[in-house]
Amino acid sequence: MIPIAKPIIGEEEIEAVKEVLKSGILTQGKKVKEFEERFSEFIGAKYSIAVSSGTTALITSLLSHNIKKEVITTPFTFISTANSIIFTGGKAVFADINEDFNIDIERINEKITKKTEAILPVHLFGNPCDMKGIMDLVEDHNLILIEDTCQAHGASFENKKVGSFGTGCFSFYPTKNITTGEGGMITTDDEKIAEKCRLIRNIGMKSQYEYVHLGYNFRMNEISAAIGIEQLKKISSFIEKRRKNSQYLTKKLKNVRGIITPKENKKAFHVYHQYTIRVTEEYSMNRDQLQQKLKENGIASKIYYPIPLNKLRLYNSNKKCPNAERFSKEVLSLPIHPSVDEKDLNLILKVIK
Ligand SMILES: *Cc1c(COP(=O)(O)O)cnc(C)c1O
């Protein structure tokens, strides 16, 4: 079976973990600090704060900005994006997506009210949002920008990495472009926000037993950080392979009736966390039948996401997001991770064709 995702762990990661285990220092220490410094350099942000997951990165970011009112976000995302807004006391307002699966600037504009405090875009599937459009709205309305960069390590818009426009929230879950097992990272240029995030991550403690803020235990451990340092050294080659695999599929699927391949914005650098096609009515079978056919041929595929968040009872939102609702019935993500080779891609193409 060709899996939909596969973390790549080499001897370097194994050796780095052994070193940590032998050192006896297992949580937030010098490996975490080194990982943070290297990550800041990679993203081009002044500060990085390592945490326990992408979800806790989002929660910590929202808390550090003290957001209690409306946050405009996308309904077409992993549930942690919106859950974090609710958990920290805000209200999630969904703005519909456009053809590239990212939040639509015009739809954001329509949702801005006096109660709007922040915009929380998701660079879905590794494809950067239109950051020019978003930054214009952020500046015009004096809003806070929190970026869900959980799928977009290394992606950029007009040569500026995502996660450096606002407060970035990354995940290192094993399916992501790089992993630490579980883990997350916050990136920011704002010293005050960075300091607040550090406090929230570590039970509000400034120096030993000096508690200056309400906090959690969202720390990253040294084992994860040691893996992260090694993964970060390899990220460019991982991204290159993902892009190469994706562009190969796009080229070969161009003339297949009813299949819509992912769009790349000329101003952006897409890192293809997922390669997601749309299976439309014009194709010879429906999306679920195609998924079944792929499975019969040893190819795993996944539906990201089958239910837009505005349709969940949890969010009690009857607001319509027609694009998200339609695309959720058409999308299918295909394997393009670095372990997928040309033979695998040709098999995928053969089945689809
Ligand atoms: C993975 C992911 C998260 C959550 O990250 P975890 O590390 O699993 O907590 C949040 N948002 C998006 C868009 C994600 O893909």
The ligand as an SDF file (V2000), in Angstrom:
LIG
                    3D

 15 15  0  0  0  0  0  0  0  0999 V2000
   -2.2070   19.5620   12.2390 C   0  0  0  0  0  0  0  0  0  0  0  0
   -2.9910   20.8110   12.2830 C   0  0  0  0  0  0  0  0  0  0  0  0
   -3.2890   21.4580   13.4940 C   0  0  0  0  0  0  0  0  0  0  0  0
   -3.0090   20.8630   14.8460 C   0  0  0  0  0  0  0  0  0  0  0  0
   -1.7290   20.4370   15.0640 O   0  0  0  0  0  0  0  0  0  0  0  0
   -1.4540   19.2910   16.1800 P   0  0  0  0  0  0  0  0  0  0  0  0
    0.0300   19.2850   16.2880 O   0  0  0  0  0  0  0  0  0  0  0  0
   -2.0130   18.0180   15.6470 O   0  0  0  0  0  0  0  0  0  0  0  0
   -2.1140   19.7330   17.4350 O   0  0  0  0  0  0  0  0  0  0  0  0
   -3.9510   22.6660   13.4450 C   0  0  0  0  0  0  0  0  0  0  0  0
   -4.3170   23.2170   12.2680 N   0  0  0  0  0  0  0  0  0  0  0  0
   -4.0740   22.6220   11.0950 C   0  0  0  0  0  0  0  0  0  0  0  0
   -4.4920   23.2940    9.8340 C   0  0  0  0  0  0  0  0  0  0  0  0
   -3.4200   21.3900   11.0620 C   0  0  0  0  0  0  0  0  0  0  0  0
   -3.1980   20.7880    9.8930 O   0  0  0  0  0  0  0  0  0  0  0  0
  1  2  1  0
  2  3  1  0
  2 14  2  0
  3  4  1  0
  3 10  2  0
  4  5  1  0
  5  6  1  0
  6  7  2  0
  6  8  1  0
  6  9  1  0
 10 11  1  0
 11 12  2  0
 12 13  1  0
 12 14  1  0
 14 15  1  0
M  END
$$$$
